[in-house]
Amino acid sequence: MLRSSARTAPQIIETLAGIRQAEGRALSAQGAFDIVFDAEGRGRALGYYDGTYLTGEAKRPLRDNGGYLYGKYRVARGDFPIYEDQYFTNQLGEVKVGGLYSLLRDRLIDERRAKLSIASQDIDIARFESQATAIGVQVRAMRAYQQWLAAGLRLNVYRDLLALAEQRRGGISRQIELGARASILLTENDQNLVRRRARVIDAEQTFVSAANDLSLFYRDADGRPVRPTAAQLPASGAALAGPGAVVESFALRDRPEIRTLLARVDQGLARLALAENDLSPRLDAFGEVGKDFGPEGLGGPSRTPLELIVGFRFSMPLENRAARGRIRTAQGELDALEWRQQYQRDQIVNEIENLAIEIETTRRLVEITEEELALAQKLAAAERRRFQLGATDFFVVNQREELVADIAVRLVDTQLRYAGAKAAYAAAVVDREALGLVR
């Protein structure tokens, strides 16, 4: 059943779609590092000059720096005015390669890398949220199964109780016919029979409702709900023992909530680094190598030699309140996440400790209730034999049987509480095997 819910539960499948959305956003962020090709052509249709040129450029941003590399090709024909002298090339055109490297601002981080980092963390967050959803779904599936099983066990208790009254009715009828019992005893038994039948009907309704709830998690290969039948009920309440066992050590980082908060901290650090980057002065170094090929063009021999150009660009913000505001916002976000993480850790530790206490307490209660039930069953069996021998009255027998049924139902409820505590504990310590999340 747990494998079925882990594979086909709509809530889990929905979170997988959320992961694909986050992966799509990350792919879009990677687009900032795509190679970009630009081309431009220009020619004079009328006028004194007849110069035309064609240029193409490919630019590739650097992944570990805010700069970029580029390569260009230009070719020109005809004559250009002196104020457009830069368009001239030799007959086979000009090739240039160059690049720009950031030395201060954008050296360690820039907007492109920050967005990519945040988008990558979004994928992790979507995965952690998917894990948290899967854990929640599996716990609810386990609880639905436990509720269905408990409802079936209660129904069996009331059916057994009803069967006793039905079996007794024939014996009482024969005793009345022989004059050994008063006829009013049959009426009293019938009244008791009707009351027990009402209990069975009420338990049947609860059992059907529990089966309907369980079908939300118990699905076929196509994801359609499957309602379990009474024939699938285990023979005893041993299945309510619950999953897994209490572990002695547990890493808080295994909890999806903590891992989500840590990923959000990383995102906050990226935003803070980007805001601090914007306060730095800009100092970029650049270099370019160019060479014309082919016969000399109309621009003259000055295009033919190899060219090497180096330089720098510097700028410094004198007033940058936007960046300072972003720094303050990022620092506030990190402080809030730190306190939220501390509370989350304390809450998880407290939850695990309380669940461990509840597991031990309910385990002891189950053992005591089992002992109590065994004693009550012995007393009820003895009382029935006495009734058959005429040594006791109907009221005492009925009370003994009702007490057995009440204790049996109480045992089922205690077992259900024990199993529920163990299911919650498995979720708290992220016991993937117990939760049916191991593939």
N, C-alpha and C positions, 0 to 999 in steps of 0.2 A: 504493500500500500504506500509506504514512504517513497519507494522508487517511482511509483506511478505519479505521485504528487510532485516529486522533484522534477520529473520529466515533462509533465503536461499541465501543471497548474498555471492558469492564465496570468496570475500575478508575477510568477517567475519569468514567464515568457515575455511579459511586458518589460521587465527590467533588462532583459537581453536586448530588446529593441532600444532601450535607453543607452546601453553600451555602444551600440552601432551608431547612434546619434553623436555620442561623444567622440567616437573614432572619426566620424565625418567632419566634426569641427576641428579635430587635430589635423586631419588631412588638409583642410582649408588653411589652417595656420602654416602648414609646411609650404603652401603655395607662395608665401612671401619670399622663399628661397629659390623659386623657379627661375630658370634661365629665360630672359626676355629678349626677343628679337624685334628690332625696329628697322624700318626701311623708309626712305624718303627719296623722291625724285622731283626735279624742278627743271623747267626749260622755258625760254622766252619765245612766245609765238610771234610777237611783233617787237620792233624797236631796233636800235642801232646794233646792240650786242646780240649774239646768237648762242651764248653759253648755256649748256645744259649739264646737269650732273645727277649722279645716282649714288646714294650712300646706304649702307646697311650696318647695323651694330647689334652685337649680342652681349648682354650684360648678365653676370652671375654674382649674386650677393654671397658674401662669405658667411659660413655658418658659425665661425668662432670669433667674428669681429663684425663691427658695424659697417665695414667697407665693402668693396666689391672689385671684381675683375671684369675687364671688357676687351672686346676685339672689334675693330672697325675696318671697313673697306669702302673706299671712295673712288669714283672714276668720273672724269669730266671731259667734255668736248666743247670746242668752240671758244669764243672770247668772252671775258667778263670785264666789267669796269674795275678801275683800280680799287674802289672801296669794297669789292667782292673778290679781292685777290686770293683769299684763303680757299676758294673753290677750285683753283687750278690744280691739276695732277699731271703726272706723266701719262703716256699713252695707255699703259696697262693698269693704271690706277695706283692707289696708295693703300698700304696696310698699316694699321696701328694696333698695338696691344698695350694695355696699361692697367693700372689699378689704383685704388685708394685704400689707405689703412688708417683706422681710427686709433689715436694714441691716448686720448683721455676719455671724453664722452663717447659712449657707444662701444668702447673697447671691450669691456667685460659683459655688458648687457645692453640691448637696445629693445625697441618696441617689438620687433619681429621675434627675437629670441624669447622675450618675456611672454608674448602671446602663445608661442609654441610650447613653452614650459607649462603655462597655465592650462592650455588645452590638453597636454599630456596628463597633467594631474586630474583633469576632468574625467579622463578615461578611467584612471584608478578609482576616483570617487564613485563613478557609475558602477564599477565592478564591486566596490565595497558595499554600496547601497543594494546591489543585486544580491550579494551574499547575505546582508541583513534581512532582505525580503525573503530569501529562500529559507533562512533560519526561522523567521516568523511563520512562514507558510507551513514548514515541517512541524513546528510545535503545535500549530492549530490543527494540522492533520492528525498528529498523535493524540491530541486532546479529543478530537472528534471520534477517533477510533476507540479511545478509552471510554468516552461517554456512551458510544454504541454498545461496546462490550458490557459495560456496567448495566446499561438498560436491559440487555439480553439476560444477564445473570439475575437481575431483580425479577424479570418476567418468569424465569425458570423457578425461582423461589416461590412466587405466588401461584404458579401452575402446580407445583408439588403440593403446596398447601391446599389448593382446591381439590386435587386428586385425593387427598386424605379424607376430605369431607364427603366426596362422591363415593369412595369405597366404603366409608362408614355407614352411608345411608342404607345400603342393601342389608348390612348386618342388623341395623336397628329395625328395619322393616320386618325381618324374620323374627326378631325377638318380640316385637309387638304382636305379631300373628300368634306366637306361642304363649303370649300373656306374660312374658318375663319383663317387659318394659311398658311404661305408660305411653299412649299415643302422642302426648304432648312433646315427648322427646324428639319425635320425627319432625314436628313443626319447628322445634328449636334448632335442629340440625339443618333444616331447609333454610331457616333464617340465616344461619351461619354460612351456608352454602352460597346464598345470594350475595352476602357481603364479600366473600372471598372471590366470587365471580366478578364482582365490580372492581376489585383490586386488579384482577387479571386484565380486564378490559382497559383500565387506566394504564397499566404497565405496557400493554400492547401498543397503545397510542404513543407512549413515550418512546418505545423501541422503534416504531416506524418513523417517528420524527428524527430520532438519532441517526437512523439509516439514511434518511434524506439529507441530513447535514453532512454525513460522511461522504456522500456521493459527490460533494463539491471538490473533494480531494482524491477520491478513488475513481479513476477514469480509465477508459480503454486506450488502445494505441492511437486512436484518432482524436483523443481529448474529450470524448463524450462522457458525461457522468454515468457511473455505474452504481446502482443501489444494491448494497450487500443484503443477503438473505439470512434467515435464521439458521439455515443449514451450514453457513460459514462460521457460526459461533464456535469458539473453542469450548472444550468440554468443562473447563474449570476456570477459576479466576487467576490461574498462574500467569496468564498473559498480561495481567495488570501489574506485574512486578516492576515494569518500567524499564527504560533503556539505560545502558551504561552503568557506571559506578562512580562514586565520589573520587575525584582525583586529588592528589596531594599538592600538586603545583600547577599553576596556570599562568600563562603569559598574557598580560593585559593587551599587548599589541595584537593578539589574535582576534580581539573583538573588532568587528567591522566599524563600529562607532568610533573607536579610538583611531583606527587606521584612516577613517574619513577625516577626522579632525587633524591628524598629522599631515594629510595631503593638503588640507586647507591652510595649514600653517605654511607649508612650502609655497603655496600660491601667494599667501600674504607676504612672504619674504621676497618673492619675485617682484611683486608690486612695489615693495619698499625699495628694493635695489634699483628698479627702474626710475622711481621718483628721485632717489639720491643721484642717479646718473644724470638726470636733467639739470641738476645744480652744478655739475662739473663744466669747466670750460671746454670748448671743442678745439682739438688740435689734430688735424688730419694731414698725413703725408701722402703724396701721390707721385707717380712716375709714369712715363709714357715713352714708348719706342715706336718710331714711324719710319717707313721706307717706301719710296715710289719706285715703280718698275716700268720697264719699257722705254721706248724712245722719248726724248725730251718733248714736253708739251708746250703750249703757248705761254705758260707761266714762266718759262725760262729755266736755267740750270739749277736754280736754288732749291728745286724740289728733289733732286737726285740724291744728295748725300743722306746717309743715315742720321736720323734725329733722335736725340734722347732729352727728354724734358723731365725735370724733378721740381718739386715745390711743396709748399705746405699751406694750410688754411687754418686760421685761428679766430675764434670768437669766444666771448665770455659774457654770460648773463649778468647784468647789473641789478636787475630786479626780477625775481622769479617767484612771485607769490603762489602761482599755480602749482609749481613743483613742491614748495614748502607745504602747501595745503594737502597735497597728495601724500607727502611723507607723514604728516600728522595723522591723516586718515588711516594709512597702512599700519602705523604704530598702534593706533587705537584698536584696529581689527586684530592685530597680533596679541595685544593684551587681553582682549575679550576671549580669544580662542584659548589662550593659556589658562584662564580661570575656568572656562567651560571644560577644558580637558581635565583639569584638576578635580572638578566636581564629578565629571563622568567617571573618572578612575575611582574616586571614593564611593560613588554610587554602585559601581560594578562589584567592588570588593564587599560592600555591605550586602548586596543582593546575593552573592555567592555564599557568604557566611550564613545568612538567614535560610537559604535553601538547604544548605548542609544540615542545619539544625532541624528543619522541618522534615527532611528525609529520615534522619535518625529517629525523630519523635514518632512519625507515622509508621515507621518500620516496627517499632516496639508496640504501638497500638494494634497493628495488624496481628502480631503474635499473640497479644493478650486476648483480642477479640476471637481469634481462632480457638484458643483454649476455652473461652466462654461458650462458644458455639458448640464445641464438642461435648461439654458438660450438659448444656441445655438439650442437645439431641438425645443424650442418654436418659435424662429425666423424662423427656417427652415419650420416648419408646417404652420406658417402664410404666408411665402413666397410662399409655394405650393398652398395655397388657392388663393392668389392674382394672381398666374400664371393661375390657372384654370379660373379665372374671366377676364383674359386678362389685368390685371393691372400692370404686370411686365414682364420682358423678361426671356428667358431660361437661359441666362448666370448667372443672379443673383440667380435663384433657384438652379442651379447646384453648384454655389459657396457656398450657404448656406448648402447644403447637404454634400459637400466635407468637409466643416469646421466641421460639426457635426461628420463625420467619423474620421477626424484627431484628434479631441478632445477626442473621444471615445477610439481611439487607444492610445493616450497619457495617458488617464486614466488607461488603462490596463497596460501600461509600468510603470506608477507610482505605481500602486498596486503591480506589480511584484517586483519592487524595495523595496517596503515596506515589502512584504512577505519575500523577500530574506534577508533583514536586520534582521527580527525577527527570521528567521531560523538560521542565523549566531549567533545571540544573544543566542538562545537556546543552541547552541553548546558551546558557550563561557562560559556560566554559568552551563553547564552540566545539563540541564533540561531533565532528562531521560523520563519523561512522555510526554513532547512535542516532543521528538525525537522518540517516539515509542519503547523505550528500556526497558519499565517496563513490567515484566512478571507476 
